Amino acid sequence: MFDSLANRLQDVFTNLNRKGRLSEQDVDAAMREIRLALLEADVNFKVVKTFIARVRERAVGADVMNSLTPGQQVVKIVLDELTILLGKTPSRMVLGSRMPNVIMLVGLQGSGKTTASAKLAWRLRKQGKRPLLVACDVHRPAAIDQLEALGRELQMPVYRGEGASAGDAVATARDGVRHAIDNMLDVVIVDTAGRLHIDEEMMGEATAIKQAVKPDQILMVVDAMTGQDAVNVTSEFSKVLDFDGLIMSKLDGDARGGAALSIREVTGKPILFASEGEKPSSLEEFYPDRMAKRILGMGDVVSLIETAVDTALEDEISQWDEERLKKGQFTFDDFLKSIKQMRKMGGIGAILKMLPGAQQAGLSADSIDDKQITRIEAIIFSMTPEERANPKILNGSRRMRIAQGSGTTVVEINRLMKQFAEAQKMMKQMSGFGGGKRGKKGKGGLPGNLPPGLFG
């Protein structure tokens, strides 16, 4: 989402870093470019004005102007102010002591509210909670069916209105909480109705549900692709419901991303979660500093490592395998496991967004096609178990047979063999297995058990 903004800002910083000393004119020129970049990203103009004023005031200070690396100092200032703009420090959803805790989700139709409800339930279950989804969107056709389908997929209980409460959102919410109490479920997530725009009926119903179930948390789901309209809608919801925090959905879209940069400053409400993708695991806690670094093209290694560790924990590796891999005894079956883990982490595109310097190196989701990964899998699946375990036996005739079986060429087989040899070397250099239970990061390698040859 922030690719265009990141590229514009990188150009500004590159020009600053080329200068040995900065004058006020240099700073002013850079501020003009940053201002344009933010406005083109659909950031609220008042937010841009305040942001630029704060950055300029610090950038023309003596510490920066007399520094040996003034360009880097300006980058640091922009990073600091961008982090403050996004929330300075992470805000967390705090559940109350009562049983069950009630979380109410609100937002416009199409914001991803129903999907966010299911993702939040999945996240809470991973934390040891027993959530119940309550379908209170009685107006949108098939909304209840959608939530039930998500519930079945995630093996999550869903409550829908029955009898007298069917079609009555307030009664359904009240009965859903009672159902959770009767069944010893400790969290209730209420998925409310949305509209295409704010109207009195929707806000009245949301207010009535709030009064009926007295939620511990009210979260508003905002579609990050709606731009400035998201800021205006959030402000209106805040006046009526006084919600506690925000879930930014669809951050993986191709919109300009200005809503994410504006919403905290304009509304004063914290962004608690951000969602990129359709997978249940794509709902993550929002870290302002990490997002700021990604916007400035600095990557987000911490999130990448956390994702790799979480993925690896789902796929426990034996002590024997860990010791074997430390010795560089890396097989094509291990290579396949690496690809499987990478897919669980969101694929190459998601990983590249979090790798520092990926953009500057020309690496992007477009430059490395997922079809390339599929071809690698086809090649490995065309090998015999013996060949996967001992690639040294892959002579010319075997490689030709594998190429025919996988619909590829011998040239592609040879290229994969080179990548595989690099992966073996990297495994030998690692002090610990990156994708294993310890979640360490190998020296010179990528976080997690990722096939390094895919990036080289």
C-alpha positions in Angstrom: 0.0 0.0 0.0 2.8 2.5 0.9 5.1 1.5 -2.0 4.6 4.8 -3.9 5.1 6.9 -0.8 8.1 4.9 0.2 9.7 5.4 -3.2 9.1 9.1 -3.2 10.6 9.5 0.3 13.6 7.4 -0.6 14.4 9.7 -3.5 14.2 12.7 -1.1 16.6 11.0 1.4 19.0 9.9 -1.3 19.4 13.6 -2.5 19.9 14.7 1.1 22.6 12.1 1.8 24.5 13.2 -1.3 25.2 16.5 0.4 28.1 17.0 2.8 26.4 19.9 4.5 22.8 21.1 4.5 21.5 24.6 4.2 18.1 25.8 5.2 17.3 26.0 1.4 18.2 22.3 1.2 15.9 21.4 4.1 13.1 23.6 2.6 13.4 21.8 -0.7 13.2 18.4 1.0 10.2 19.5 3.0 8.4 20.5 -0.1 9.0 17.1 -1.7 7.9 15.3 1.5 4.8 17.5 1.7 3.9 16.6 -1.9 4.5 12.9 -1.3 2.2 12.9 1.7 -0.6 14.8 0.0 -0.4 12.5 -3.0 -0.7 9.6 -0.6 -4.0 11.1 0.5 -2.8 12.1 4.0 -5.1 14.7 5.6 -3.8 18.2 4.6 -3.9 19.5 8.2 -1.9 16.5 9.4 0.6 17.1 6.6 1.0 20.8 7.6 1.6 19.9 11.3 4.0 17.1 10.4 6.1 19.2 8.1 6.3 22.0 10.6 7.6 19.7 13.3 10.1 18.0 11.0 11.4 21.3 9.7 11.8 22.8 13.1 14.0 19.9 14.2 15.8 19.6 10.9 17.2 23.2 10.9 18.5 22.9 14.4 22.2 23.2 15.1 22.7 19.5 15.9 21.6 18.6 12.4 23.1 21.5 10.4 26.5 21.0 11.9 26.4 17.2 11.8 28.8 15.2 9.7 25.9 13.2 8.4 23.0 15.7 8.2 21.1 13.7 5.7 20.9 10.7 8.0 19.9 13.0 10.8 16.9 14.3 8.8 15.9 10.7 8.0 16.0 10.0 11.8 13.8 13.0 12.5 11.3 12.0 9.8 11.2 8.5 11.3 10.6 9.8 14.8 7.8 12.2 13.7 6.2 9.5 11.5 6.2 7.1 14.5 4.5 9.8 16.7 2.0 10.4 13.9 1.1 6.7 13.9 0.8 6.5 17.6 4.3 6.8 19.2 3.9 3.7 21.3 1.8 0.6 20.7 -1.7 0.6 22.1 -3.1 -2.7 23.2 -6.6 -4.1 23.6 -7.1 -4.8 27.3 -9.8 -7.3 28.3 -11.8 -6.8 31.5 -12.1 -9.1 34.4 -15.7 -10.0 33.9 -16.9 -13.2 32.2 -17.5 -13.1 29.4 -15.6 -10.1 28.0 -17.7 -8.5 25.2 -16.0 -6.9 22.2 -18.2 -5.0 19.8 -17.1 -4.4 16.2 -18.6 -1.5 14.2 -17.9 0.1 10.8 -19.3 0.7 7.4 -20.5 -2.0 5.1 -17.6 -3.4 3.0 -14.9 -2.4 5.6 -14.1 -6.0 6.3 -15.9 -6.1 9.7 -17.2 -9.6 9.5 -13.8 -11.0 8.4 -12.1 -9.0 11.1 -14.5 -10.5 13.7 -13.4 -14.0 12.7 -9.7 -13.1 12.6 -9.9 -11.5 16.0 -11.6 -14.6 17.4 -8.8 -16.8 15.9 -6.2 -14.6 17.5 -7.8 -14.7 20.9 -8.2 -18.5 20.7 -4.4 -18.7 20.1 -4.0 -16.8 23.4 -6.0 -19.4 25.2 -9.4 -17.7 25.1 -12.7 -19.4 24.2 -14.5 -16.9 21.9 -18.0 -16.8 20.6 -18.9 -15.0 17.4 -22.4 -13.3 17.5 -24.0 -12.5 14.1 -25.9 -9.2 14.6 -25.7 -7.9 11.0 -29.4 -8.8 10.3 -29.7 -6.3 7.4 -27.0 -7.3 4.9 -28.0 -10.3 2.8 -25.9 -13.4 3.6 -24.0 -11.6 6.3 -24.9 -14.2 8.9 -24.1 -17.0 6.5 -20.7 -15.4 5.8 -19.9 -15.4 9.5 -21.1 -18.9 10.0 -19.0 -20.0 7.0 -15.9 -18.4 8.6 -16.8 -20.0 11.9 -16.9 -23.4 10.3 -13.6 -22.8 8.6 -11.9 -21.8 11.8 -13.9 -24.3 14.0 -15.3 -21.4 15.9 -18.8 -21.3 17.5 -21.2 -18.7 16.0 -24.5 -17.6 17.5 -27.3 -16.4 15.3 -30.7 -15.1 16.4 -33.3 -17.7 17.0 -37.1 -17.5 17.4 -38.2 -14.1 18.6 -34.7 -12.7 18.4 -34.2 -13.6 14.8 -34.0 -10.4 12.8 -33.5 -8.3 15.9 -29.9 -7.2 16.3 -30.2 -6.0 19.9 -32.0 -9.2 21.1 -29.5 -11.4 19.2 -26.5 -9.6 20.9 -28.2 -10.0 24.4 -29.0 -13.6 23.8 -25.5 -14.3 22.4 -23.9 -13.1 25.6 -26.3 -15.3 27.6 -25.4 -18.2 25.4 -21.7 -17.6 26.1 -22.4 -17.6 29.9 -24.3 -20.9 29.6 -21.5 -22.5 27.7 -18.6 -21.2 29.7 -17.2 -19.1 26.8 -15.0 -16.2 28.0 -15.1 -13.8 25.0 -18.0 -12.6 22.9 -17.3 -10.8 19.6 -20.4 -9.0 18.4 -20.4 -8.4 14.6 -22.8 -5.4 14.0 -24.4 -4.2 10.9 -22.9 -1.6 8.6 -24.2 0.7 5.9 -22.8 2.2 2.7 -22.8 5.5 4.6 -23.6 6.7 8.1 -27.3 7.0 8.9 -29.5 7.5 12.0 -30.9 3.9 11.8 -27.4 2.3 11.9 -26.1 4.5 14.6 -29.2 4.1 16.7 -29.0 0.3 16.4 -25.3 0.3 17.4 -26.1 2.5 20.4 -28.9 0.2 21.5 -26.5 -2.9 21.2 -24.0 -1.0 23.3 -26.5 -0.3 26.0 -27.8 -3.8 25.9 -24.5 -5.8 26.3 -22.2 -3.0 27.8 -19.1 -4.1 25.8 -15.7 -4.0 27.4 -14.2 -2.9 24.1 -15.7 -1.2 21.0 -13.5 -1.5 18.0 -14.1 0.2 14.7 -13.0 -1.5 11.5 -11.7 0.9 8.9 -11.0 0.1 5.2 -7.5 1.6 4.6 -8.3 1.9 0.9 -11.1 4.4 1.4 -8.6 7.3 2.0 -9.8 10.5 3.5 -13.4 9.3 3.8 -12.2 6.8 6.4 -11.1 9.7 8.6 -14.4 11.5 8.3 -16.4 8.3 9.0 -14.3 7.5 12.0 -14.8 11.0 13.4 -18.6 10.6 13.2 -18.5 7.1 14.8 -16.4 8.5 17.6 -18.9 11.2 18.4 -21.8 8.7 18.8 -20.2 5.6 20.2 -16.9 6.8 21.7 -15.2 3.6 20.6 -11.8 2.4 22.1 -9.6 1.7 19.1 -9.3 0.9 15.4 -8.7 -2.1 13.2 -7.2 -1.1 9.9 -8.2 -3.6 7.2 -7.0 -4.1 3.6 -3.5 -2.7 4.2 -2.3 -5.0 1.4 -4.4 -3.1 -1.1 -3.1 -0.8 -3.8 -4.6 2.4 -2.4 -2.3 5.3 -1.3 -2.6 4.6 2.5 -3.3 8.2 3.7 -6.0 7.0 6.1 -3.6 5.0 8.1 -1.3 8.0 8.5 -4.1 10.5 9.3 -6.6 8.6 11.4 -4.7 8.7 14.8 -3.9 12.4 14.6 -7.4 13.5 13.5 -9.5 11.3 15.8 -7.1 10.6 18.8 -8.1 7.0 18.6 -5.3 4.4 18.6 -4.8 1.8 15.9 -4.9 -1.5 17.7 -4.7 -4.0 14.9 -3.8 -4.0 11.2 -4.8 -6.6 8.6 -2.9 -7.5 5.4 -4.4 -10.5 3.5 -7.2 -13.0 3.9 -5.6 -15.5 6.2 -6.7 -15.6 9.9 -3.1 -14.9 10.9 -3.0 -11.7 8.9 -4.6 -9.7 11.8 -1.6 -8.4 13.8 -1.1 -6.0 16.6 -0.2 -2.5 15.3 3.3 -1.2 16.0 3.8 2.5 15.0 7.6 2.3 14.9 7.6 -0.8 12.7 5.0 0.7 10.3 7.0 3.9 10.1 10.2 2.0 9.2 8.3 0.0 6.5 7.0 3.3 5.0 10.5 4.7 4.9 11.8 1.5 3.2 13.8 0.3 6.3 12.0 -3.0 6.5 10.6 -4.7 9.6 12.9 -7.5 10.6 11.3 -7.9 14.1 7.9 -8.7 12.6 9.5 -11.0 10.1 11.3 -12.9 12.8 8.1 -13.1 14.9 6.1 -14.4 12.0 8.8 -17.0 11.2 8.8 -18.2 14.8 5.0 -18.4 15.0 4.9 -20.3 11.8 7.6 -22.7 13.0 5.9 -23.3 16.3 2.9 -24.7 14.3 5.3 -27.1 12.6 7.5 -28.4 15.4 10.9 -29.7 14.3 12.6 -32.6 16.1 15.8 -32.2 17.9 17.4 -34.6 15.5 16.4 -32.5 12.5 17.7 -29.4 14.2 21.1 -30.9 14.9 21.3 -32.4 11.4 20.6 -29.0 9.8 23.2 -27.3 11.9 25.7 -29.6 10.3 24.7 -28.6 6.9 22.9 -31.8 6.1 20.2 -30.0 4.2 18.1 -32.0 1.8 15.5 -31.1 -0.9 12.8 -32.3 1.5 14.0 -29.5 3.9 13.9 -27.1 0.9 10.2 -28.1 0.4 9.5 -27.5 4.1 11.1 -24.0 3.7 8.8 -23.2 0.8 5.8 -24.4 2.8 6.8 -22.2 5.7 7.3 -19.2 3.4 3.8 -19.6 2.1 2.4 -19.7 5.6 4.2 -16.4 6.3 2.2 -14.8 3.4 4.5 -15.6 0.5 7.4 -13.7 -1.0 5.6 -10.4 -1.3 4.8 -10.3 2.4 8.4 -11.2 3.3 10.0 -8.7 1.0 8.0 -5.9 2.5 9.6 -6.6 5.8 13.2 -7.0 4.5 15.4 -3.9 4.9 16.8 -2.6 1.7 14.6 -4.9 -0.5 13.2 -1.9 -2.4 16.6 -0.3 -2.9 17.9 -3.6 -4.2 15.0 -3.8 -6.7 13.4 -6.8 -5.0 9.6 -6.7 -4.9 6.7 -9.1 -5.2 6.6 -8.2 -8.9 10.3 -9.0 -9.4 10.0 -12.5 -7.9 7.0 -14.3 -9.2 5.2 -16.9 -7.0 5.0 -19.0 -10.2 8.8 -19.4 -9.9 8.2 -21.1 -6.5 5.6 -23.4 -8.0 8.2 -24.5 -10.7 10.8 -25.2 -8.0 8.2 -27.4 -6.2 7.4 -29.2 -9.4 11.1 -30.0 -10.0 11.6 -31.3 -6.4 8.4 -33.4 -6.6 9.8 -35.0 -9.8 12.8 -36.3 -7.9 12.9 -39.7 -6.3 13.2 -39.9 -2.5 16.8 -41.0 -2.9 17.6 -38.0 -5.1 16.0 -35.6 -2.7 18.0 -37.0 0.2 21.3 -37.1 -1.7 21.4 -34.5 -4.5 25.0 -35.4 -5.4 23.7 -38.3 -7.4 21.9 -36.0 -9.8 23.9 -36.6 -13.0 23.0 -35.4 -16.5 20.5 -38.2 -17.3 18.7 -37.8 -14.0 18.4 -34.1 -14.5 17.0 -34.6 -18.0 14.4 -37.0 -16.6 13.4 -34.5 -13.8 13.1 -31.7 -16.4 10.8 -33.8 -18.5 8.7 -34.9 -15.5 8.3 -31.3 -14.1 7.8 -29.5 -17.4 10.9 -27.4 -17.0 14.4 -27.4 -18.6 17.8 -28.7 -17.6 18.9 -25.1 -17.3 16.3 -24.5 -14.6 17.4 -27.7 -12.8 21.0 -26.5 -12.8 20.0 -23.1 -11.5 18.1 -24.8 -8.6 21.1 -26.9 -7.8 23.2 -23.8 -7.4 20.6 -22.2 -5.2 20.4 -25.4 -3.2 24.2 -25.4 -2.7 24.0 -21.8 -1.4 21.3 -22.9 1.1 23.5 -25.7 2.4 26.4 -23.3 2.9 24.2 -20.9 4.8 22.9 -23.7 7.0 26.5 -24.6 8.0 27.1 -20.9 8.9 24.1 -20.7 11.2 24.6 -21.0 14.9 21.1 -22.3 15.3 18.2 -23.3 13.1 16.2 -20.1 12.3 12.9 -21.7 11.8 13.0 -24.0 14.8 11.6 -23.8 18.3 14.2 -21.3 19.4 13.4 -18.8 16.6 17.0 -17.7 16.2 18.4 -15.8 13.2 21.3 -17.3 11.3 24.4 -15.3 10.5 24.0 -13.7 7.1 20.7 -15.6 6.5 17.1 -14.7 6.4 15.0 -14.9 9.5 13.2 -18.2 9.7 13.7 -21.4 7.7 13.5 -19.7 4.3 15.1 -21.0 1.1 17.8 -18.3 0.7 18.5 -19.1 -3.0 15.1 -17.7 -3.9 16.4 -14.2 -3.1 19.7 -14.4 -4.9 
